[in-house]
Amino acid sequence: MTYFLVTFVVMLIVITIMAIGVIFGRRAIKGSCGGGMSKAECVCVEKCDKRKKLEAAAQLNEG
């Protein structure tokens, strides 16, 4: 039980530090902006190559 409590507390501390970093960093959490065929908005400042290729292919298919 002690290992569980220690692990739980450590994880809470890590999550708290990450949340504080995101709040004060004022940046979106980075990730893949080409992660699917949905029309979801990309959080990237500049679109990545994968997203650019997907959008170009979609425009060719539409027109």
N, C-alpha and C positions, 0 to 999 in steps of 0.2 A: 504494500500500500504506500510505503514511503517513496518508492520509485515513481509511482503514478503521480503523487502530489508534487514531487520535484519536477518531473517532466511537464506537468500541467502548468506550474508556475513559470518555468522557463519559456514555454510556448506563449503564455500570456505576455511575458516581457518582450519577446521577439515581435509579436504582433503589435504591441503598443508602440515600440520603437519604429516599426515600419509605417504605422499610421501617422505618427508624428512627422516622419520624414516626408510623407506624401502631402500632409497638410501644409507644412512650411515650405516645401519645394514648389508648390503651386503648379506642378506639371502633371499631365495625365500619366497613368501607369503605362509603361511601354509594353508592347506586345506585337504580335503579328497583325498587320492591317490587311492581310490578304487571306484571312482565315475562313473563307466560305463564299458561296455564291449569293448570299443574301445582300440586300440593298442597305445594310447597316452602315452607319456613318463610321468613317475611319478616324481614330483619335490621334493618328500621326500628324505631325506638323507638315511634313512632306510625304506624299504617298510613296510607299515602297515599290520596288520593281514588280513584285507579284501582283499588287493591286492595280498598277498601271496596265499590266498585260491583261488582267481580267476585265477591266473596263474597256480596253480597246477591243477585245474579242466580243464583248457584249454589244458595242456600238456597231461592229461589222455585221453581227447577226441580226440586229434590228433594222439596219438600213440597207 
